[in-house]
């Protein structure tokens, strides 16, 4: 007999695991999280939070507090530039302003916030909504059968072992995932690119910034290649070092034998001067890797985040991609747990998120090569895609999407060109000040109709959909329909199906569409 029974067990309580718990709690499913560490992140790793992730945080009610905390920590709308050193000349401006040219596509903005600050915000919100969080607890082993997963967990302080019975389990336990290893799922891709370090320091570097508004500062000089992130009031930050020595044949193992003195040497080389007193506070050792799991599901167990894909921190895609995994999976788990969908819906997680993970990992690798590790060469490298295509432009192809008859099968595109195509993220338009179309999504299927879509609204009252009739001039064009058409949007804000006109509008049609999407007979919808 199990000591504890939960609908979903999440192994790993860092950024992705906590996001999964929060998203499930938002949907009324109180999952249990077990995390090996005794608390949230202690290293102030600075994560770039992209617009899609901010949209997800908006759904669960923490967007504004994240924006406020970010403004307290970092310069907003800074640039991403390459320099010889902080005191030296600039080499390239990769992104002059973090939010330049993207504010029209989302009600949110890109920003930076340290993981050590973001994780407690997610934890507090998840707890408030009923998630069960067990820190200082490790998952020892698990078995699964046709009805669920049985796992043994151990409290690291007391040594007590409990047996947990869950209907489903999510492995969000990082790049060295025990869950993935026990399932026998391999990681494949580019492998380890470098044994890197992150050097956390204190130093008064404001004079070296010379009034420049910079979010990420890439350093390229004969001594090292890496990047800075510097916190307000410009007296602390970190320096990532990936390679040192000859840029054409560098040393990629920075970690082995690293001393405090060598850390200071690297820091002063990146400063471009040794005249600024500096103190090393901490050093984190890690591997720059570009690999993706062969599969994301094995029976009732799913992989998300770094357990599913590991990528270099160039482009800031890693944590965002993991949160997007969680967002895709959470609504499907919630519907199945509540009996609103069959398990066929869960089988759509891998075909939707595995291609997204592969694309994102390869694009992170492309940026790693072109912005820093040019010695690797470009053979077999994907050409760089627009950041927006990666952040907001994924196209899903699965049984949870009913494509248009002229579907082109693209895996991604610019979100401005998606125009409400099934499988794409639903477009943002402002309906009124501070209310976006995206604010209509998040907990259930939503049917959007144009001003002449009365027949769709009349067909939906007895169906599990929320209907919004939008008599808004921009709506039909933005969603690729006529003013009498309709668009069905999933709880994760992706378009599931659309009818460009009102021809054939009926409850029978909508019931059949919903049944197909969630894997149920229409009579059970």
TAWO-V726701 format. One record per residue. N is the residue number from 1. RES is the residue in one small letter. BURIAL is b if it has 24 or more other ideal C-beta (glycine too) atoms within 12 Angstrom, else e. D_CENTER is the distance of its C-alpha to the mean C-alpha in whole Angstrom. Layout:
BEGIN
n=N res=RES burial=BURIAL d_center=D_CENTER
n=N res=RES burial=BURIAL d_center=D_CENTER
END
This chain:
BEGIN
n=1 res=x burial=e d_center=36
n=2 res=x burial=e d_center=33
n=3 res=x burial=e d_center=33
n=4 res=x burial=b d_center=30
n=5 res=x burial=e d_center=28
n=6 res=x burial=b d_center=25
n=7 res=x burial=b d_center=23
n=8 res=x burial=b d_center=20
n=9 res=x burial=b d_center=20
n=10 res=x burial=b d_center=17
n=11 res=x burial=b d_center=17
n=12 res=x burial=b d_center=15
n=13 res=x burial=b d_center=15
n=14 res=x burial=b d_center=13
n=15 res=x burial=b d_center=9
n=16 res=x burial=b d_center=8
n=17 res=x burial=b d_center=11
n=18 res=x burial=b d_center=12
n=19 res=x burial=b d_center=9
n=20 res=x burial=b d_center=11
n=21 res=x burial=b d_center=14
n=22 res=x burial=b d_center=14
n=23 res=x burial=b d_center=13
n=24 res=x burial=b d_center=16
n=25 res=x burial=b d_center=18
n=26 res=x burial=b d_center=17
n=27 res=x burial=b d_center=18
n=28 res=x burial=b d_center=21
n=29 res=x burial=b d_center=21
n=30 res=x burial=b d_center=21
n=31 res=x burial=b d_center=19
n=32 res=x burial=b d_center=20
n=33 res=x burial=b d_center=18
n=34 res=x burial=b d_center=20
n=35 res=x burial=b d_center=19
n=36 res=x burial=b d_center=21
n=37 res=x burial=b d_center=21
n=38 res=x burial=e d_center=23
n=39 res=x burial=e d_center=21
n=40 res=x burial=b d_center=18
n=41 res=x burial=b d_center=17
n=42 res=x burial=e d_center=20
n=43 res=x burial=b d_center=19
n=44 res=x burial=b d_center=18
n=45 res=x burial=b d_center=15
n=46 res=x burial=b d_center=14
n=47 res=x burial=b d_center=11
n=48 res=x burial=b d_center=10
n=49 res=x burial=b d_center=8
n=50 res=x burial=b d_center=8
n=51 res=x burial=b d_center=10
n=52 res=x burial=b d_center=8
n=53 res=x burial=b d_center=6
n=54 res=x burial=b d_center=10
n=55 res=x burial=b d_center=11
n=56 res=x burial=b d_center=9
n=57 res=x burial=b d_center=11
n=58 res=x burial=b d_center=14
n=59 res=x burial=b d_center=14
n=60 res=x burial=b d_center=15
n=61 res=x burial=e d_center=17
n=62 res=x burial=b d_center=15
n=63 res=x burial=b d_center=15
n=64 res=x burial=e d_center=18
n=65 res=x burial=e d_center=18
n=66 res=x burial=b d_center=15
n=67 res=x burial=b d_center=17
n=68 res=x burial=e d_center=20
n=69 res=x burial=b d_center=19
n=70 res=x burial=b d_center=17
n=71 res=x burial=e d_center=21
n=72 res=x burial=e d_center=23
n=73 res=x burial=b d_center=21
n=74 res=x burial=b d_center=20
n=75 res=x burial=b d_center=22
n=76 res=x burial=b d_center=20
n=77 res=x burial=b d_center=20
n=78 res=x burial=b d_center=21
n=79 res=x burial=b d_center=22
n=80 res=x burial=b d_center=20
n=81 res=x burial=b d_center=23
n=82 res=x burial=b d_center=25
n=83 res=x burial=b d_center=28
n=84 res=x burial=b d_center=31
n=85 res=x burial=b d_center=31
n=86 res=x burial=b d_center=30
n=87 res=x burial=b d_center=34
n=88 res=x burial=e d_center=34
n=89 res=x burial=e d_center=34
n=90 res=x burial=b d_center=31
n=91 res=x burial=e d_center=30
n=92 res=x burial=e d_center=27
n=93 res=x burial=e d_center=25
n=94 res=x burial=b d_center=22
n=95 res=x burial=b d_center=20
n=96 res=x burial=e d_center=23
n=97 res=x burial=e d_center=21
n=98 res=x burial=b d_center=18
n=99 res=x burial=b d_center=18
n=100 res=x burial=e d_center=21
n=101 res=x burial=e d_center=21
n=102 res=x burial=b d_center=18
n=103 res=x burial=e d_center=19
n=104 res=x burial=e d_center=21
n=105 res=x burial=b d_center=18
n=106 res=x burial=b d_center=16
n=107 res=x burial=b d_center=17
n=108 res=x burial=b d_center=15
n=109 res=x burial=b d_center=15
n=110 res=x burial=b d_center=13
n=111 res=x burial=b d_center=14
n=112 res=x burial=b d_center=14
n=113 res=x burial=b d_center=14
n=114 res=x burial=b d_center=15
n=115 res=x burial=b d_center=13
n=116 res=x burial=b d_center=16
n=117 res=x burial=b d_center=17
n=118 res=x burial=b d_center=13
n=119 res=x burial=b d_center=13
n=120 res=x burial=b d_center=17
n=121 res=x burial=b d_center=16
n=122 res=x burial=b d_center=14
n=123 res=x burial=b d_center=16
n=124 res=x burial=e d_center=19
n=125 res=x burial=b d_center=18
n=126 res=x burial=b d_center=17
n=127 res=x burial=b d_center=21
n=128 res=x burial=e d_center=22
n=129 res=x burial=b d_center=21
n=130 res=x burial=e d_center=22
n=131 res=x burial=b d_center=20
n=132 res=x burial=b d_center=22
n=133 res=x burial=b d_center=21
n=134 res=x burial=b d_center=23
n=135 res=x burial=b d_center=22
n=136 res=x burial=e d_center=25
n=137 res=x burial=b d_center=25
n=138 res=x burial=b d_center=24
n=139 res=x burial=b d_center=24
n=140 res=x burial=b d_center=27
n=141 res=x burial=e d_center=27
n=142 res=x burial=b d_center=26
n=143 res=x burial=b d_center=28
n=144 res=x burial=b d_center=27
n=145 res=x burial=e d_center=30
n=146 res=x burial=e d_center=30
n=147 res=x burial=e d_center=29
n=148 res=x burial=b d_center=27
n=149 res=x burial=b d_center=26
n=150 res=x burial=b d_center=28
n=151 res=x burial=b d_center=27
n=152 res=x burial=b d_center=28
n=153 res=x burial=b d_center=27
n=154 res=x burial=e d_center=29
n=155 res=x burial=e d_center=29
n=156 res=x burial=e d_center=29
n=157 res=x burial=e d_center=32
n=158 res=x burial=e d_center=34
n=159 res=x burial=e d_center=34
n=160 res=x burial=e d_center=34
n=161 res=x burial=e d_center=32
n=162 res=x burial=b d_center=31
n=163 res=x burial=b d_center=31
n=164 res=x burial=b d_center=28
n=165 res=x burial=b d_center=28
n=166 res=x burial=b d_center=25
n=167 res=x burial=b d_center=24
n=168 res=x burial=b d_center=21
n=169 res=x burial=b d_center=19
n=170 res=x burial=b d_center=15
n=171 res=x burial=b d_center=15
n=172 res=x burial=b d_center=12
n=173 res=x burial=b d_center=15
n=174 res=x burial=b d_center=14
n=175 res=x burial=b d_center=15
n=176 res=x burial=e d_center=18
n=177 res=x burial=b d_center=18
n=178 res=x burial=b d_center=21
n=179 res=x burial=b d_center=20
n=180 res=x burial=b d_center=19
n=181 res=x burial=e d_center=22
n=182 res=x burial=b d_center=24
n=183 res=x burial=b d_center=23
n=184 res=x burial=e d_center=24
n=185 res=x burial=b d_center=21
n=186 res=x burial=e d_center=21
n=187 res=x burial=b d_center=19
n=188 res=x burial=e d_center=20
n=189 res=x burial=b d_center=20
n=190 res=x burial=b d_center=21
n=191 res=x burial=e d_center=21
n=192 res=x burial=e d_center=22
n=193 res=x burial=b d_center=22
n=194 res=x burial=b d_center=23
n=195 res=x burial=b d_center=24
n=196 res=x burial=b d_center=22
n=197 res=x burial=b d_center=23
n=198 res=x burial=b d_center=22
n=199 res=x burial=b d_center=25
n=200 res=x burial=b d_center=24
n=201 res=x burial=b d_center=28
n=202 res=x burial=e d_center=30
n=203 res=x burial=b d_center=32
n=204 res=x burial=e d_center=33
n=205 res=x burial=b d_center=31
n=206 res=x burial=e d_center=32
n=207 res=x burial=e d_center=35
n=208 res=x burial=b d_center=33
n=209 res=x burial=b d_center=30
n=210 res=x burial=e d_center=33
n=211 res=x burial=e d_center=32
n=212 res=x burial=b d_center=29
n=213 res=x burial=b d_center=26
n=214 res=x burial=b d_center=23
n=215 res=x burial=b d_center=19
n=216 res=x burial=b d_center=19
n=217 res=x burial=b d_center=22
n=218 res=x burial=b d_center=23
n=219 res=x burial=b d_center=26
n=220 res=x burial=b d_center=28
n=221 res=x burial=b d_center=32
n=222 res=x burial=e d_center=34
n=223 res=x burial=b d_center=33
n=224 res=x burial=b d_center=29
n=225 res=x burial=b d_center=26
n=226 res=x burial=b d_center=23
n=227 res=x burial=b d_center=22
n=228 res=x burial=b d_center=22
n=229 res=x burial=b d_center=20
n=230 res=x burial=b d_center=23
n=231 res=x burial=b d_center=23
n=232 res=x burial=e d_center=25
n=233 res=x burial=e d_center=28
n=234 res=x burial=b d_center=28
n=235 res=x burial=e d_center=29
n=236 res=x burial=b d_center=27
n=237 res=x burial=b d_center=23
n=238 res=x burial=b d_center=22
n=239 res=x burial=b d_center=23
n=240 res=x burial=b d_center=21
n=241 res=x burial=b d_center=24
n=242 res=x burial=b d_center=23
n=243 res=x burial=b d_center=27
n=244 res=x burial=b d_center=30
n=245 res=x burial=e d_center=34
n=246 res=x burial=e d_center=35
n=247 res=x burial=e d_center=32
n=248 res=x burial=e d_center=33
n=249 res=x burial=e d_center=33
n=250 res=x burial=b d_center=31
n=251 res=x burial=b d_center=31
n=252 res=x burial=b d_center=28
n=253 res=x burial=e d_center=28
n=254 res=x burial=b d_center=28
n=255 res=x burial=b d_center=28
n=256 res=x burial=e d_center=31
n=257 res=x burial=e d_center=34
n=258 res=x burial=b d_center=32
n=259 res=x burial=e d_center=34
n=260 res=x burial=e d_center=34
n=261 res=x burial=e d_center=36
n=262 res=x burial=b d_center=34
n=263 res=x burial=b d_center=31
n=264 res=x burial=b d_center=33
n=265 res=x burial=e d_center=35
n=266 res=x burial=b d_center=31
n=267 res=x burial=b d_center=30
n=268 res=x burial=b d_center=34
n=269 res=x burial=b d_center=33
n=270 res=x burial=b d_center=30
n=271 res=x burial=b d_center=32
n=272 res=x burial=b d_center=35
n=273 res=x burial=e d_center=37
n=274 res=x burial=e d_center=38
n=275 res=x burial=e d_center=40
n=276 res=x burial=b d_center=37
n=277 res=x burial=e d_center=37
n=278 res=x burial=b d_center=34
n=279 res=x burial=e d_center=33
n=280 res=x burial=b d_center=30
n=281 res=x burial=e d_center=29
n=282 res=x burial=e d_center=27
n=283 res=x burial=b d_center=25
n=284 res=x burial=b d_center=22
n=285 res=x burial=e d_center=23
n=286 res=x burial=b d_center=20
n=287 res=x burial=b d_center=20
n=288 res=x burial=b d_center=18
n=289 res=x burial=b d_center=17
n=290 res=x burial=b d_center=16
n=291 res=x burial=b d_center=16
n=292 res=x burial=b d_center=15
n=293 res=x burial=b d_center=16
n=294 res=x burial=e d_center=19
n=295 res=x burial=b d_center=18
n=296 res=x burial=b d_center=15
n=297 res=x burial=b d_center=18
n=298 res=x burial=b d_center=21
n=299 res=x burial=e d_center=23
n=300 res=x burial=b d_center=22
n=301 res=x burial=b d_center=19
n=302 res=x burial=b d_center=16
n=303 res=x burial=b d_center=13
n=304 res=x burial=b d_center=10
n=305 res=x burial=b d_center=8
n=306 res=x burial=b d_center=10
n=307 res=x burial=b d_center=13
n=308 res=x burial=b d_center=12
n=309 res=x burial=b d_center=11
n=310 res=x burial=b d_center=12
n=311 res=x burial=b d_center=12
n=312 res=x burial=b d_center=14
n=313 res=x burial=b d_center=13
n=314 res=x burial=b d_center=14
n=315 res=x burial=b d_center=12
n=316 res=x burial=b d_center=10
n=317 res=x burial=b d_center=7
n=318 res=x burial=b d_center=7
n=319 res=x burial=b d_center=5
n=320 res=x burial=b d_center=2
n=321 res=x burial=b d_center=3
n=322 res=x burial=b d_center=4
n=323 res=x burial=b d_center=3
n=324 res=x burial=b d_center=4
n=325 res=x burial=b d_center=6
n=326 res=x burial=b d_center=8
n=327 res=x burial=b d_center=8
n=328 res=x burial=b d_center=10
n=329 res=x burial=b d_center=12
n=330 res=x burial=b d_center=13
n=331 res=x burial=b d_center=15
n=332 res=x burial=b d_center=17
n=333 res=x burial=b d_center=18
n=334 res=x burial=b d_center=19
n=335 res=x burial=b d_center=21
n=336 res=x burial=b d_center=23
n=337 res=x burial=b d_center=23
n=338 res=x burial=b d_center=25
n=339 res=x burial=e d_center=27
n=340 res=x burial=b d_center=26
n=341 res=x burial=b d_center=25
n=342 res=x burial=b d_center=26
n=343 res=x burial=b d_center=24
n=344 res=x burial=e d_center=24
n=345 res=x burial=b d_center=21
n=346 res=x burial=b d_center=19
n=347 res=x burial=b d_center=20
n=348 res=x burial=b d_center=18
n=349 res=x burial=b d_center=15
n=350 res=x burial=b d_center=15
n=351 res=x burial=b d_center=17
n=352 res=x burial=b d_center=14
n=353 res=x burial=b d_center=11
n=354 res=x burial=b d_center=13
n=355 res=x burial=b d_center=14
n=356 res=x burial=b d_center=11
n=357 res=x burial=b d_center=10
n=358 res=x burial=b d_center=13
n=359 res=x burial=b d_center=13
n=360 res=x burial=b d_center=10
n=361 res=x burial=b d_center=12
n=362 res=x burial=b d_center=15
n=363 res=x burial=b d_center=14
n=364 res=x burial=b d_center=13
n=365 res=x burial=b d_center=17
n=366 res=x burial=b d_center=19
n=367 res=x burial=b d_center=18
n=368 res=x burial=b d_center=19
n=369 res=x burial=b d_center=22
n=370 res=x burial=b d_center=23
n=371 res=x burial=b d_center=22
n=372 res=x burial=b d_center=23
n=373 res=x burial=b d_center=25
n=374 res=x burial=e d_center=27
n=375 res=x burial=e d_center=29
n=376 res=x burial=b d_center=27
n=377 res=x burial=e d_center=28
n=378 res=x burial=e d_center=26
n=379 res=x burial=e d_center=28
n=380 res=x burial=e d_center=25
n=381 res=x burial=e d_center=23
n=382 res=x burial=b d_center=21
n=383 res=x burial=e d_center=22
n=384 res=x burial=e d_center=19
n=385 res=x burial=b d_center=18
n=386 res=x burial=e d_center=17
n=387 res=x burial=b d_center=14
n=388 res=x burial=b d_center=14
n=389 res=x burial=b d_center=14
n=390 res=x burial=b d_center=11
n=391 res=x burial=b d_center=9
n=392 res=x burial=b d_center=11
n=393 res=x burial=b d_center=13
n=394 res=x burial=b d_center=12
n=395 res=x burial=b d_center=15
n=396 res=x burial=b d_center=16
n=397 res=x burial=b d_center=19
n=398 res=x burial=b d_center=20
n=399 res=x burial=b d_center=23
n=400 res=x burial=b d_center=20
n=401 res=x burial=b d_center=21
n=402 res=x burial=b d_center=24
n=403 res=x burial=b d_center=25
n=404 res=x burial=b d_center=27
n=405 res=x burial=e d_center=31
n=406 res=x burial=e d_center=30
n=407 res=x burial=e d_center=26
n=408 res=x burial=e d_center=26
n=409 res=x burial=e d_center=23
n=410 res=x burial=b d_center=21
n=411 res=x burial=b d_center=17
n=412 res=x burial=b d_center=16
n=413 res=x burial=b d_center=18
n=414 res=x burial=b d_center=18
n=415 res=x burial=b d_center=17
n=416 res=x burial=b d_center=20
n=417 res=x burial=e d_center=22
n=418 res=x burial=b d_center=20
n=419 res=x burial=b d_center=23
n=420 res=x burial=b d_center=22
n=421 res=x burial=b d_center=22
n=422 res=x burial=b d_center=21
n=423 res=x burial=b d_center=18
n=424 res=x burial=b d_center=16
n=425 res=x burial=b d_center=14
n=426 res=x burial=b d_center=17
n=427 res=x burial=b d_center=19
n=428 res=x burial=b d_center=19
n=429 res=x burial=b d_center=22
n=430 res=x burial=e d_center=24
n=431 res=x burial=e d_center=26
n=432 res=x burial=e d_center=28
n=433 res=x burial=e d_center=27
n=434 res=x burial=e d_center=24
n=435 res=x burial=e d_center=23
n=436 res=x burial=b d_center=21
n=437 res=x burial=b d_center=21
n=438 res=x burial=b d_center=17
n=439 res=x burial=b d_center=19
n=440 res=x burial=b d_center=21
n=441 res=x burial=b d_center=18
n=442 res=x burial=b d_center=16
n=443 res=x burial=b d_center=19
n=444 res=x burial=b d_center=21
n=445 res=x burial=b d_center=22
n=446 res=x burial=b d_center=23
n=447 res=x burial=b d_center=26
n=448 res=x burial=b d_center=26
n=449 res=x burial=b d_center=30
n=450 res=x burial=b d_center=32
n=451 res=x burial=b d_center=35
n=452 res=x burial=e d_center=37
n=453 res=x burial=b d_center=35
n=454 res=x burial=e d_center=37
n=455 res=x burial=b d_center=38
n=456 res=x burial=b d_center=34
n=457 res=x burial=b d_center=34
n=458 res=x burial=e d_center=37
n=459 res=x burial=b d_center=36
n=460 res=x burial=b d_center=33
n=461 res=x burial=e d_center=35
n=462 res=x burial=e d_center=35
n=463 res=x burial=b d_center=31
n=464 res=x burial=b d_center=28
n=465 res=x burial=b d_center=27
n=466 res=x burial=e d_center=27
n=467 res=x burial=b d_center=28
n=468 res=x burial=b d_center=28
n=469 res=x burial=b d_center=31
n=470 res=x burial=b d_center=30
n=471 res=x burial=e d_center=33
n=472 res=x burial=b d_center=31
n=473 res=x burial=e d_center=32
n=474 res=x burial=e d_center=29
n=475 res=x burial=b d_center=27
n=476 res=x burial=b d_center=29
n=477 res=x burial=e d_center=29
n=478 res=x burial=b d_center=25
n=479 res=x burial=b d_center=25
n=480 res=x burial=b d_center=27
n=481 res=x burial=b d_center=30
n=482 res=x burial=b d_center=33
n=483 res=x burial=b d_center=34
n=484 res=x burial=b d_center=35
n=485 res=x burial=b d_center=32
n=486 res=x burial=b d_center=29
n=487 res=x burial=b d_center=25
n=488 res=x burial=b d_center=24
n=489 res=x burial=b d_center=20
n=490 res=x burial=b d_center=18
n=491 res=x burial=b d_center=17
n=492 res=x burial=b d_center=13
n=493 res=x burial=b d_center=15
n=494 res=x burial=b d_center=15
n=495 res=x burial=b d_center=19
n=496 res=x burial=b d_center=21
n=497 res=x burial=b d_center=24
n=498 res=x burial=b d_center=26
n=499 res=x burial=b d_center=30
n=500 res=x burial=b d_center=31
n=501 res=x burial=e d_center=35
n=502 res=x burial=b d_center=36
n=503 res=x burial=e d_center=38
n=504 res=x burial=e d_center=38
n=505 res=x burial=b d_center=36
n=506 res=x burial=e d_center=37
n=507 res=x burial=b d_center=36
n=508 res=x burial=e d_center=37
n=509 res=x burial=b d_center=34
n=510 res=x burial=b d_center=31
n=511 res=x burial=b d_center=32
n=512 res=x burial=b d_center=32
n=513 res=x burial=b d_center=29
n=514 res=x burial=b d_center=27
n=515 res=x burial=b d_center=29
n=516 res=x burial=b d_center=28
n=517 res=x burial=b d_center=24
n=518 res=x burial=b d_center=24
n=519 res=x burial=b d_center=26
n=520 res=x burial=b d_center=29
n=521 res=x burial=e d_center=33
n=522 res=x burial=e d_center=33
n=523 res=x burial=e d_center=36
n=524 res=x burial=e d_center=33
n=525 res=x burial=b d_center=31
END
